[in-house]
Amino acid sequence: MSHIVTVQDAVTAFADFMEPTDAELDAIDREMPVIRAEMELLDAQIVVIDRTPCELDARRIRRARRRVLAAHRDYVNGLAGQTGGAA
């Protein structure tokens, strides 16, 4: 008979090393406007998933798409400004 053992120790043994670094957290903070804009677009698309979009829905999706593009543009321009060149 073989015994079943937990892998809790093996999984949590490296938990301290698996935390994000300060640089990774800063990168997430810089990218947060892009993440929020993409979530807003996804929300607008989910609303019309099971029905025909009306004019108001179409406008909401268009605005959300523009916000995603603007957020991506600002993010990439910010990266270029940090590195001193084109990203």
C-alpha positions as CSV (number, residue, x, y, z in Angstrom):
1,M,0.0,0.0,0.0
2,S,1.4,3.4,-0.9
3,H,0.8,6.3,1.3
4,I,-0.6,9.6,0.0
5,V,1.4,12.5,1.4
6,T,0.7,16.2,1.0
7,V,2.9,18.4,-1.1
8,Q,2.2,21.4,1.1
9,D,5.8,21.7,2.3
10,A,7.2,21.4,-1.2
11,V,4.8,24.0,-2.5
12,T,5.2,26.5,0.3
13,A,8.9,26.0,0.7
14,F,9.6,28.6,-1.9
15,A,6.7,31.0,-1.2
16,D,9.1,33.7,0.0
17,F,10.9,33.6,-3.3
18,M,7.7,33.7,-5.3
19,E,6.7,37.2,-4.2
20,P,6.9,39.9,-6.9
21,T,9.9,42.2,-6.7
22,D,9.6,45.9,-6.2
23,A,10.5,46.4,-9.9
24,E,7.7,44.0,-11.0
25,L,5.2,45.8,-8.8
26,D,6.3,49.1,-10.3
27,A,5.8,47.7,-13.8
28,I,2.3,46.6,-12.9
29,D,1.5,50.0,-11.5
30,R,2.7,51.6,-14.8
31,E,0.6,49.2,-16.8
32,M,-2.6,49.6,-14.7
33,P,-4.2,52.2,-16.9
34,V,-4.0,49.8,-19.8
35,I,-5.4,47.0,-17.7
36,R,-8.3,49.1,-16.6
37,A,-9.1,50.3,-20.1
38,E,-9.0,46.7,-21.4
39,M,-11.3,45.6,-18.6
40,E,-13.7,48.4,-19.5
41,L,-13.7,47.2,-23.1
42,L,-14.3,43.7,-22.0
43,D,-17.2,44.8,-19.9
44,A,-18.8,46.6,-22.8
45,Q,-18.3,43.6,-25.0
46,I,-19.8,41.2,-22.4
47,V,-23.0,43.4,-22.2
48,V,-23.8,42.8,-25.8
49,I,-22.7,39.1,-26.0
50,D,-26.2,37.8,-26.1
51,R,-28.1,40.6,-27.8
52,T,-27.8,42.9,-30.7
53,P,-26.0,46.1,-29.7
54,C,-28.0,49.2,-29.8
55,E,-26.5,52.6,-30.7
56,L,-25.7,53.3,-27.1
57,D,-23.9,50.0,-26.8
58,A,-21.9,50.6,-30.0
59,R,-20.9,54.0,-28.7
60,R,-19.7,52.5,-25.4
61,I,-17.6,49.9,-27.2
62,R,-16.1,52.6,-29.5
63,R,-15.2,54.8,-26.6
64,A,-13.7,51.8,-24.7
65,R,-11.6,50.9,-27.8
66,R,-10.3,54.5,-28.0
67,R,-9.4,54.4,-24.3
68,V,-7.5,51.2,-24.8
69,L,-5.6,52.6,-27.7
70,A,-4.8,55.8,-25.8
71,A,-3.7,53.9,-22.7
72,H,-1.4,51.7,-24.9
73,R,0.0,54.8,-26.5
74,D,0.6,56.5,-23.2
75,Y,2.2,53.4,-21.8
76,V,4.5,52.9,-24.7
77,N,5.4,56.6,-24.8
78,G,6.2,56.4,-21.0
79,L,8.5,53.4,-21.7
80,A,10.3,55.3,-24.4
81,G,10.7,58.3,-22.1
82,Q,12.2,56.1,-19.4
83,T,14.7,54.4,-21.7
84,G,15.5,57.5,-23.6
85,G,14.6,56.1,-27.0
86,A,11.9,54.4,-28.9
87,A,10.3,51.3,-27.3
